[in-house]
Amino acid sequence: MRSNGKDFHFPPLINGLDFFVSAITSLAAEGGPAPRELKYATLHLQSAAETLFKARLEMHRPDLVWTNSTEYDEAKHQSGDFNSCGIKVAIKRLNALADDEGIITLKTTLDPANDDLKKLGDLRNRIMHFGWSDSTVAVQARTLPVLTLLFDFVRQDVLPYAVDWEAERQMDEVRGQLKHLTDFVTQRQNSISHQLAGHEHSTVACRSCGQYAVVLDGGASDLECFFCGKAYGTGEEAAWEFTGEDQYTTIKQGGNGFATCHTCAASAIVIVRTLGFPTADSYICFGCGSGWEGICDWCGSGGYIVLDTDMCDDCYEIRLDNF
């Protein structure tokens, strides 16, 4: 056994990359990770994200890692006796250094409100505090955007400024494993492409895996994600789950249900983004997949809104007939 006093030595960057290597090695395991491996892969990926963003801050100035940088104390910093900032604050500070002050250069686009980072953080919290049940495929797919973001960030904005060659060796491990995981998702997407073809404007992203693979049209009573297999039940049940709300609680507290669809009469029109229009909001009925221009303020249903009015074309015609 070694006893040179350096058996346990993980400076910030090496520590973050070690979490990164651990996470991606498990996620990219041949045949898919075992449940326990998947749990720790998720926890370690979240730890990697937080540690790597803060490691880049520390490269510039260690006090920026503190929640309140004005209270920085070197002795406490070295002993770890302080409260450090979270991911959102770390990203904001990196952007401020790059954009506002021009002190550092960031080639990677970092958004403190990044939805993929938020969803990973939510998943980590559920696992840590409550436990969680989902499919292996869903979790693997959910982690891929964060893996890709961290890979680009380390490659472009961290390694060029690192002095420890161990960091480059660790990234070589990540490079080898990332391809396997990327190939897995690509292959899975290719295998379901025929099921999505022609339904692009009524296909929404799954709440579990994040892939655009839930096809709404056809009036299916049991909606499911073609990518990971998550079941959503009826269109109306899926509409409530997609908005993250509970129907009983919402109505009891005086809230409203969803607008009604003229095509299928289901109260299930939700504002979402689709495979066909991933960058713009669409009004889609989860009961049949019909798309609408908006919600009519007069009848409360989805419809084709008449220009410069708040009415659907049916209500507009009725009002014209009354004149």
N, C-alpha and C positions, 0 to 999 in steps of 0.2 A: 504493500500500500504506500502511495506517495504521501509525504508529509512535508512538502516544501512551503506550506503556508499559502499556496495559490490553487489548491484543489477546487475551490469554489470561487470562480472569477467570471462574472458576467457584467461587464460594463454596459451602459444603456443600449448602444447599437447592437452589440453582439447578443445581448439579452433579447431584444426585439426580433432579431433575425432567427434566433433559436426557437422562439415561439412560432415564427413564420414557417420554418423548416418542419417543426413538429406537426403543425396543422396541415400543411399541404401533403406531407408524406402519408398521413392517415387518410386524408380525403381522396388521394389518388391511388389508394391501394388497389391492386388487381382484384376484380370481383367485388369491389366496394368495401368500405370499412365496416367492421363489426360495430354494433350499437355503442359499446363503451368507447371505442376509438373515435366514433363520430361525435360523441359528447365532448370529449377532450379536444378534438380538432376544432370544434366551434368555440370553445372557451379560449383555446390558445390563439385562434385567429383574431378574436376580439382583443386579447392581450397584446398581440403583435401590432395591431393597428394603433392602439393607444401608446405603446412603448416606442414605436418607430417615429410617430409624429413628434413626440416629446424629445426623442433622441436628436432629431434634426434641430429642434429649438436649442437644445443644450450645446450642440456644436457651435452655435453662434454665441449664446449667452446663457449660462445655467439658471440665472434668476427667472428667466422666462417660463421655466417649467413650474415654478411656484404659482399657486392660486393667486397670491398677492405678491407680486415680484418685489415690491418695496420692502418686504419683510425678509428678504433673502439673507441667509447666514451661511457662510461656507461650511462651518463645522457641522451645523444641522443638516445641510445638504448632503455632505459626505456620509453622515450616519443614517440618512433617510428619515430624519425626524422633522417632517414637514408635510403639508397638504399640497399635492400637485394638481395641476389643471387637468380637465378631461379632454376628450377628443375634439369636441366643438371649439373649445377655447384655444387648444393647440393649433387647430387649423386657422382660426381667425388671426392668431398671432403670426403664423407663418405668412398668411396673405398680407397682413399689415407690413411685415418686414419687406415683402417683395413689391407690393403695389404702392403702399403709402410712403414708405421710406426708401425703397429701392436699394436696400442693404444686401439682400440676397436675391438670387434668381430662382424662380420656380417654373419648371417646364411642364409639370403636371398640374392639371386643373383640380384644385381642392375646394370643395364646397362644404361649409360647416353644416349645411342642412341636407347633405347627401342622403338620399333615401335608403340606399343599400347599406351604408354604415349604420343608419338608425335601425333598420330591420335586423341587422346582425346583432346590434346591441340589445334590442328587445328580445331576440332569441336567446342570447346569452343570459339575460336576466331571468327569463322563464326557466331555463335549465338550472340556474344557480339557486333560485328561490322557490320554485314551484314544481319543477319537473316538466317534461314536455313529451308529447307523442307526435311523431310525423314519419313520413317515409324517408328512407336513406336518399333516394333520388331528389326529393324536395330540398333537403338540407344541403346536399352537394351543389345543387344549382343555385341556391340562395347565397352560398359562400363565394361563388365564382367571381361576381363583380368586385367584391372586396379584395379577393386575391389578385385580380388583374390591376386594380387601383394601386395596391401596395407594391406590386411588382414594378409598375411604371415609376412610382414615387421613389423607391429605393434605387432603381437603375439610373434614373435621370437626375434626382435631386439629393441623393444621399451618398451613394458610392463615390462620385467624383470628389467628394470632400472628406472621405474617410481615410484614416491613416493606418488602420489595422487590416492587414491582408486576410485575416480570418473572415472578415465581412464578405469579401469577394468569394471565398471558398463556400461560405454558406449560401450565397446567391446562386452559385453553380448548382447546388442541390435543389434549390427552388426552381431553377430553370428546367431541370430534368423532369421534375414532377408536375409542373404546371401544364406542360404539353399533354400529359396523360389525362388530366382532368378536363382540359379544354376539348380534347378529342372526344371524351365521353359525352359532354354536353352536345357537341356538334353531331355526333352519331345519333344521339337520342332525338335531336331536332329533325334530322333527316328522316328518321324512321316514322315520325308522325306527320311529316309535311303533307302527305296525301290527305290526311284527315282535316287539315286546316285549309287546304286549297279551295278557293271560292268562298270562304267564310271570313276573309280577313277583316271586314268591317263589322263583324259581330263576334270577334274573338278577343277576349280580355285576358289580362295577366292574372295568373293564379296567386292567391294570397299566401300559399305555402312556398312554392318554388320560385315565384317571380317571373316565370316564363309565360309568354302569350300563347296559351294552349287551352283555354276554357271557351268552347264554342257555344254560343247562346241560342242560335237559331235552330228551328225544328221543334220547339216546344217541348223539349225533353223534360221529363219529370224528375230525372236524376242526373243533374249536371255533374260533370267531373272534369278534372284536368287530364288531358291526354299525355302530358309530359310526366307528371309524378303520380297520377291516379287519385288525387285528393277528391273526395266526394262532397258535393255541396247541397244535395237534395233538390227541391223544386226551385224554379226561377225566383219566386218570391223569397224563399229562405236564403238563397244565394245573394239576393240583393241586400238583405239586412247584414249578412256576414261581410260582404264586400265593403260596406260603409262602416263596419266596426261598431254598429249599434245593435241594441236589442229591441225588438218590436214592442214587447210588453212594457218595458220600462219607458221607452220613448212615448208611447201613447198615454200611459198612466201619468206621465209628467206633463202632459198637455202638448206634446209634439205631434207632428203629422206623419202619416205614412207616405209612401211614394206615389207619384202621379200614375194615372191609369193609362194603359196602352189602348189605342183605338183598334189595333189589330186583334189582340188576344184577350183584352179586358183585364189582364193581370195588373195589379198595382205594384209595378216593379221597374219603373223607369229610373235609371241611375246615371249620374254624370260620371263617365269613366273615359279612359283612353283605350284605344283598340289597336290590334295588329296593323290594321289599315291606316289608322291615323294616330301613331304613337306619340305625337308631339302636340296634339290638340284634344280638347275635351269633346266628347260626343254624348248625346242623350240616347241611351240604349235600353230597350226593354229586356230584362233578364228572363222574362217568360217566353219570348218568342224570337228575340234577336232583332226586332224591328228598330230602325234608327229614326230619330225625329230631330227636327230643327230646334225644338225647345219645348217649354211647358206653357200652355195657354193660361193666362191669368183669369180668364172668364169661366172655363169649364174645368180647369185643373188637370187636363189630360195632355199627353204628349201629342204634338201635331206639327204641321208645317205652318210656321208663323208668317203672317202677312207683313210685308215690308212696312216699317214705320208704325207698327201697331204692337200690342201685346196679346193679340188674339190669333188663334189657329184659323185656318181657312174656313172650317165649318162654322165657327162662331161668327166670323166676319160675314159670311153669306146670310146667316140668320138675321144679323143686325141690319144688313142692307135691305132684306125683304121687309123689315118692320118700318122702314121709312116710306 
